[in-house]
Amino acid sequence: MPVSSYRICVAPMMDWTDRHCRALHRVLSERTRLYTEMLTTGAVLHGYRERLLAFGEAEHPVALQLGGSDPDALAAAARIGAEVGYDEINLNVGCPSDRVQSGRFGACLMREPTLVAEGVAAMIEASGAPVTVKCRLGVDDQIPEQSLFELVDRCAVAGVATFIVHARKAWLEGLSPKENRDIPPLDYALVHRLKRERPHLTIVINGGIASLGQAQAQLAHVDGVMMGRAAYHDPGLLGGVDRLLFDPCAPEVTPFQAVERYLDHIRAELARGTRLPALVRPMIGLFQGRPGARAWRRILTVDSLAPGAGESVIARALAAVCDAAEYRRFEPAD
Protein backbone atom coordinates (compact mmCIF):
# COMPACT_ATOMS: atom_id res chain seq x y z
CA MET A 1 0.00 0.00 0.00
CA PRO A 2 1.49 3.39 -0.98
CA VAL A 3 2.43 5.85 1.73
CA SER A 4 -0.46 8.24 2.26
CA SER A 5 -0.45 11.70 3.75
CA TYR A 6 -3.09 10.27 6.10
CA ARG A 7 -0.90 7.39 7.22
CA ILE A 8 -0.83 8.67 10.80
CA CYS A 9 -2.97 11.45 12.26
CA VAL A 10 -3.64 12.93 15.70
CA ALA A 11 -7.36 13.22 16.37
CA PRO A 12 -9.12 16.53 16.94
CA MET A 13 -9.80 16.65 20.69
CA MET A 14 -11.78 19.37 22.41
CA ASP A 15 -9.73 21.43 24.90
CA TRP A 16 -6.60 19.44 24.01
CA THR A 17 -5.37 19.83 20.44
CA ASP A 18 -4.88 23.59 20.52
CA ARG A 19 -2.04 25.29 18.65
CA HIS A 20 0.42 24.69 21.50
CA CYS A 21 -0.32 20.97 21.50
CA ARG A 22 0.06 20.88 17.72
CA ALA A 23 3.38 22.74 17.94
CA LEU A 24 4.71 20.08 20.32
CA HIS A 25 3.43 17.23 18.18
CA ARG A 26 5.04 18.73 15.10
CA VAL A 27 8.52 18.85 16.64
CA LEU A 28 8.10 15.16 17.47
CA SER A 29 7.00 14.18 13.96
CA GLU A 30 7.31 16.01 10.65
CA ARG A 31 4.88 13.70 8.85
CA THR A 32 1.95 13.24 11.22
CA ARG A 33 -1.23 14.99 10.09
CA LEU A 34 -2.57 17.31 12.79
CA TYR A 35 -6.12 18.52 13.49
CA THR A 36 -7.58 21.47 15.33
CA GLU A 37 -10.13 21.14 18.06
CA MET A 38 -13.63 21.10 16.62
CA LEU A 39 -14.86 24.64 15.91
CA THR A 40 -18.54 25.28 15.30
CA THR A 41 -19.53 27.21 12.22
CA GLY A 42 -20.96 29.88 14.50
CA ALA A 43 -17.62 30.35 16.23
CA VAL A 44 -15.77 30.63 12.91
CA LEU A 45 -18.28 33.03 11.39
CA HIS A 46 -18.92 35.24 14.42
CA GLY A 47 -16.04 34.63 16.86
CA TYR A 48 -12.56 36.03 17.25
CA ARG A 49 -11.07 34.38 14.17
CA GLU A 50 -7.50 35.52 14.71
CA ARG A 51 -7.39 33.57 17.96
CA LEU A 52 -9.62 30.63 17.03
CA LEU A 53 -8.01 29.85 13.67
CA ALA A 54 -4.39 30.68 14.49
CA PHE A 55 -1.75 28.11 13.63
CA GLY A 56 1.97 28.11 12.92
CA GLU A 57 3.45 27.49 9.50
CA ALA A 58 5.42 24.57 10.94
CA GLU A 59 2.15 22.74 11.69
CA HIS A 60 1.49 21.75 8.06
CA PRO A 61 -0.09 19.41 7.19
CA VAL A 62 -2.86 20.66 9.50
CA ALA A 63 -6.63 20.37 9.17
CA LEU A 64 -9.51 22.46 10.49
CA GLN A 65 -12.38 20.46 11.93
CA LEU A 66 -15.81 22.05 11.72
CA GLY A 67 -19.02 21.25 13.56
CA GLY A 68 -22.31 22.21 11.99
CA SER A 69 -25.16 21.07 9.77
CA ASP A 70 -26.36 24.08 7.80
CA PRO A 71 -24.84 23.86 4.31
CA ASP A 72 -24.60 27.62 3.86
CA ALA A 73 -22.83 28.11 7.20
CA LEU A 74 -20.54 25.16 6.53
CA ALA A 75 -19.65 26.59 3.12
CA ALA A 76 -18.84 30.01 4.57
CA ALA A 77 -16.74 28.54 7.40
CA ALA A 78 -14.90 26.20 5.02
CA ARG A 79 -14.10 29.13 2.73
CA ILE A 80 -12.59 31.03 5.66
CA GLY A 81 -10.57 27.99 6.72
CA ALA A 82 -9.15 27.57 3.24
CA GLU A 83 -8.32 31.28 2.99
CA VAL A 84 -6.46 31.11 6.29
CA GLY A 85 -4.37 28.28 4.84
CA TYR A 86 -5.57 25.00 6.34
CA ASP A 87 -4.63 21.97 4.24
CA GLU A 88 -7.96 20.22 4.79
CA ILE A 89 -11.43 20.99 6.11
CA ASN A 90 -12.96 18.13 8.11
CA LEU A 91 -16.62 17.77 9.06
CA ASN A 92 -17.40 16.28 12.47
CA VAL A 93 -20.06 13.58 12.19
CA GLY A 94 -18.87 11.66 15.24
CA CYS A 95 -18.96 13.65 18.49
CA PRO A 96 -21.68 12.27 20.82
CA SER A 97 -21.90 15.03 23.45
CA ASP A 98 -25.26 16.48 24.52
CA ARG A 99 -24.18 19.99 23.50
CA VAL A 100 -23.32 18.78 20.02
CA GLN A 101 -26.64 16.96 19.67
CA SER A 102 -28.62 20.02 20.75
CA GLY A 103 -26.85 21.98 18.02
CA ARG A 104 -27.72 19.33 15.40
CA PHE A 105 -24.18 18.38 14.54
CA GLY A 106 -21.70 15.65 15.40
CA ALA A 107 -22.76 12.01 15.65
CA CYS A 108 -26.49 12.72 15.41
CA LEU A 109 -25.88 13.57 11.73
CA MET A 110 -25.33 9.86 11.09
CA ARG A 111 -29.14 9.82 10.90
CA GLU A 112 -29.14 12.48 8.16
CA PRO A 113 -26.74 11.32 5.41
CA THR A 114 -28.49 13.42 2.76
CA LEU A 115 -27.98 16.59 4.79
CA VAL A 116 -24.33 15.68 5.41
CA ALA A 117 -23.80 15.15 1.69
CA GLU A 118 -25.38 18.54 0.95
CA GLY A 119 -23.09 20.12 3.52
CA VAL A 120 -19.86 18.66 2.20
CA ALA A 121 -20.82 19.49 -1.38
CA ALA A 122 -21.30 23.12 -0.34
CA MET A 123 -17.98 23.09 1.52
CA ILE A 124 -16.11 21.72 -1.49
CA GLU A 125 -17.65 24.24 -3.89
CA ALA A 126 -17.04 27.20 -1.59
CA SER A 127 -13.52 26.42 -0.39
CA GLY A 128 -11.77 24.51 -3.15
CA ALA A 129 -9.93 22.69 -0.34
CA PRO A 130 -9.93 18.93 0.32
CA VAL A 131 -13.00 18.19 2.45
CA THR A 132 -13.07 15.06 4.62
CA VAL A 133 -15.57 13.47 6.99
CA LYS A 134 -14.95 12.01 10.44
CA CYS A 135 -17.82 9.73 11.44
CA ARG A 136 -18.98 6.84 13.59
CA LEU A 137 -20.28 3.46 12.42
CA GLY A 138 -23.78 4.62 13.33
CA VAL A 139 -25.83 5.76 16.31
CA ASP A 140 -28.27 4.11 18.67
CA ASP A 141 -30.33 1.42 16.90
CA GLN A 142 -28.86 1.97 13.44
CA ILE A 143 -27.39 -1.07 11.71
CA PRO A 144 -23.71 -0.12 11.15
CA GLU A 145 -23.40 -2.03 7.87
CA GLN A 146 -26.17 0.21 6.53
CA SER A 147 -25.58 3.55 8.24
CA LEU A 148 -21.82 3.70 7.62
CA PHE A 149 -21.95 2.67 3.97
CA GLU A 150 -24.88 4.96 3.19
CA LEU A 151 -23.15 8.00 4.70
CA VAL A 152 -19.88 7.23 2.95
CA ASP A 153 -21.51 6.58 -0.42
CA ARG A 154 -23.61 9.75 -0.36
CA CYS A 155 -20.63 11.88 0.66
CA ALA A 156 -18.41 10.23 -1.95
CA VAL A 157 -20.90 11.17 -4.68
CA ALA A 158 -20.74 14.74 -3.31
CA GLY A 159 -16.97 14.77 -3.78
CA VAL A 160 -15.44 13.50 -0.53
CA ALA A 161 -12.53 11.09 -1.07
CA THR A 162 -11.28 10.61 2.50
CA PHE A 163 -13.18 9.28 5.51
CA ILE A 164 -11.96 8.93 9.08
CA VAL A 165 -14.04 6.30 10.82
CA HIS A 166 -14.26 5.89 14.58
CA ALA A 167 -14.81 2.15 14.67
CA ARG A 168 -17.73 2.01 17.08
CA LYS A 169 -21.32 3.18 17.23
CA ALA A 170 -22.33 6.08 19.41
CA TRP A 171 -25.20 5.76 21.86
CA LEU A 172 -26.77 9.18 22.07
CA GLU A 173 -29.35 8.10 24.63
CA GLY A 174 -28.23 6.73 27.98
CA LEU A 175 -24.44 7.02 27.65
CA SER A 176 -22.11 9.91 28.42
CA PRO A 177 -19.40 11.02 25.96
CA LYS A 178 -16.86 9.28 28.21
CA GLU A 179 -18.82 6.02 28.14
CA ASN A 180 -19.12 6.35 24.36
CA ARG A 181 -15.34 5.94 24.15
CA ASP A 182 -15.62 2.35 25.44
CA ILE A 183 -19.19 1.19 24.73
CA PRO A 184 -20.19 -0.57 22.50
CA PRO A 185 -17.17 -2.65 21.41
CA LEU A 186 -14.94 -1.54 18.58
CA ASP A 187 -15.60 -3.12 15.19
CA TYR A 188 -12.37 -2.75 13.22
CA ALA A 189 -13.48 -5.46 10.81
CA LEU A 190 -16.29 -3.30 9.45
CA VAL A 191 -13.89 -0.45 8.70
CA HIS A 192 -11.53 -2.91 7.00
CA ARG A 193 -14.48 -4.13 4.93
CA LEU A 194 -15.30 -0.55 3.95
CA LYS A 195 -11.79 -0.17 2.54
CA ARG A 196 -11.99 -3.50 0.70
CA GLU A 197 -15.33 -2.65 -0.89
CA ARG A 198 -14.52 1.01 -1.58
CA PRO A 199 -10.84 0.73 -2.61
CA HIS A 200 -10.90 4.07 -4.45
CA LEU A 201 -11.53 5.93 -1.19
CA THR A 202 -8.95 6.82 1.45
CA ILE A 203 -10.08 5.20 4.71
CA VAL A 204 -8.52 6.17 8.04
CA ILE A 205 -9.35 4.15 11.14
CA ASN A 206 -9.81 5.65 14.62
CA GLY A 207 -10.64 4.33 18.06
CA GLY A 208 -8.70 2.49 20.75
CA ILE A 209 -5.33 2.51 18.98
CA ALA A 210 -2.79 3.02 21.77
CA SER A 211 0.62 2.20 20.29
CA LEU A 212 2.63 2.52 17.11
CA GLY A 213 2.69 -1.25 16.84
CA GLN A 214 -1.11 -1.32 16.77
CA ALA A 215 -1.11 1.49 14.23
CA GLN A 216 1.33 -0.38 12.00
CA ALA A 217 -0.86 -3.51 12.15
CA GLN A 218 -3.92 -1.51 11.07
CA LEU A 219 -2.07 -0.16 8.03
CA ALA A 220 -2.24 -3.62 6.51
CA HIS A 221 -6.00 -3.04 6.11
CA VAL A 222 -6.57 0.71 5.74
CA ASP A 223 -4.83 3.79 4.38
CA GLY A 224 -4.26 5.56 7.66
CA VAL A 225 -4.62 5.55 11.42
CA MET A 226 -5.82 8.32 13.68
CA MET A 227 -4.64 8.23 17.29
CA GLY A 228 -6.35 10.26 20.00
CA ARG A 229 -5.88 10.05 23.74
CA ALA A 230 -2.73 7.91 23.47
CA ALA A 231 -0.95 10.61 21.46
CA TYR A 232 -2.02 13.30 23.92
CA HIS A 233 -1.24 11.50 27.17
CA ASP A 234 1.99 9.94 25.86
CA PRO A 235 3.18 12.37 23.16
CA GLY A 236 6.67 10.88 23.23
CA LEU A 237 5.41 7.97 21.13
CA LEU A 238 5.12 10.37 18.18
CA GLY A 239 8.90 10.69 18.22
CA GLY A 240 9.13 7.27 16.56
CA VAL A 241 6.45 7.80 13.92
CA ASP A 242 8.55 9.14 11.05
CA ARG A 243 11.08 6.29 11.25
CA LEU A 244 8.61 3.45 11.79
CA LEU A 245 5.82 4.47 9.44
CA PHE A 246 7.47 6.62 6.77
CA ASP A 247 11.24 6.40 6.39
CA PRO A 248 13.54 3.91 8.16
CA CYS A 249 16.36 6.43 7.77
CA ALA A 250 14.48 9.22 9.54
CA PRO A 251 15.86 10.11 12.97
CA GLU A 252 13.87 9.22 16.06
CA VAL A 253 13.08 12.26 18.21
CA THR A 254 13.70 11.78 21.93
CA PRO A 255 11.68 13.61 24.59
CA PHE A 256 14.79 15.67 25.42
CA GLN A 257 15.13 16.74 21.79
CA ALA A 258 11.43 17.55 21.65
CA VAL A 259 11.72 19.84 24.67
CA GLU A 260 14.68 21.63 23.13
CA ARG A 261 12.81 22.20 19.86
CA TYR A 262 9.54 23.17 21.54
CA LEU A 263 11.34 25.82 23.60
CA ASP A 264 11.36 28.09 20.56
CA HIS A 265 7.57 28.06 20.61
CA ILE A 266 7.47 28.61 24.37
CA ARG A 267 9.81 31.60 24.20
CA ALA A 268 7.86 33.23 21.40
CA GLU A 269 4.56 32.71 23.18
CA LEU A 270 5.83 33.95 26.54
CA ALA A 271 6.99 37.11 24.75
CA ARG A 272 3.45 37.50 23.40
CA GLY A 273 1.99 37.26 26.90
CA THR A 274 0.81 33.63 26.84
CA ARG A 275 0.92 32.15 30.34
CA LEU A 276 3.15 29.15 30.98
CA PRO A 277 0.45 26.63 32.08
CA ALA A 278 -1.12 26.66 28.61
CA LEU A 279 2.28 26.05 27.04
CA VAL A 280 3.44 23.20 29.26
CA ARG A 281 0.12 21.36 29.45
CA PRO A 282 0.77 19.34 26.24
CA MET A 283 4.19 18.33 27.63
CA ILE A 284 2.92 16.78 30.88
CA GLY A 285 3.07 13.20 29.55
CA LEU A 286 6.24 13.60 27.48
CA PHE A 287 8.38 11.38 29.74
CA GLN A 288 5.62 8.84 30.36
CA GLY A 289 7.08 5.54 31.57
CA ARG A 290 10.59 6.94 32.04
CA PRO A 291 12.55 7.65 35.24
CA GLY A 292 11.60 11.04 36.63
CA ALA A 293 8.22 11.23 34.88
CA ARG A 294 6.39 11.92 38.14
CA ALA A 295 8.72 14.75 39.13
CA TRP A 296 8.47 16.18 35.61
CA ARG A 297 4.67 16.23 35.81
CA ARG A 298 4.62 17.71 39.31
CA ILE A 299 7.04 20.54 38.58
CA LEU A 300 5.34 21.54 35.33
CA THR A 301 1.87 21.34 36.82
CA VAL A 302 2.56 23.17 40.09
CA ASP A 303 5.43 25.54 39.40
CA SER A 304 4.00 26.84 36.12
CA LEU A 305 1.16 28.42 38.10
CA ALA A 306 3.45 30.79 39.98
CA PRO A 307 3.18 34.46 38.98
CA GLY A 308 5.72 35.26 36.28
CA ALA A 309 6.64 31.60 35.76
CA GLY A 310 8.86 31.12 32.75
CA GLU A 311 11.44 28.94 31.05
CA SER A 312 13.26 28.19 34.31
CA VAL A 313 10.36 25.92 35.34
CA ILE A 314 11.11 23.66 32.39
CA ALA A 315 14.80 23.67 33.25
CA ARG A 316 14.01 22.48 36.79
CA ALA A 317 11.71 19.77 35.48
CA LEU A 318 14.37 18.55 33.06
CA ALA A 319 16.94 18.51 35.85
CA ALA A 320 14.62 16.31 37.91
CA VAL A 321 14.30 13.86 35.00
CA CYS A 322 18.07 13.77 34.54
CA ASP A 323 18.64 13.24 38.28
CA ALA A 324 16.16 10.36 38.32
CA ALA A 325 17.79 8.78 35.27
CA GLU A 326 21.23 8.98 36.87
CA TYR A 327 19.89 7.50 40.11
CA ARG A 328 18.30 4.63 38.19
CA ARG A 329 21.55 4.11 36.29
CA PHE A 330 23.56 3.57 39.48
CA GLU A 331 20.84 1.95 41.55
CA PRO A 332 22.17 -1.31 43.03
CA ALA A 333 20.77 -4.48 41.54
CA ASP A 334 18.43 -6.56 43.70
Secondary structure, DSSP 8 states (H G I E B T S, - for coil): ----TTSEEE---TTTSSHHHHHHHHHH-SS-BEEEEEEEHHHHHHS-HHHHT---GGG-SEEEEEE---HHHHHHHHHHHHHHT-SEEEEEE----HHHHHTT-GGGGGG-HHHHHHHHHHHHHHH-S-EEEEE-S-BTT--HHHHHHHHHHHHHHHT--EEEEESS-B--SS--TTGGGTSS---HHHHHHHHHH-TTSEEEEESS--SHHHHHHHTTTSSEEEE-HHHHH-GGGGGGHIIIII-TTS----HHHHHHHHHHHHHHHHHHT--HHHHHGGGTTTTTTSTTHHHHHHHHHHHTTSTT--HHHHHHHHHHHHHHHHHHHH----
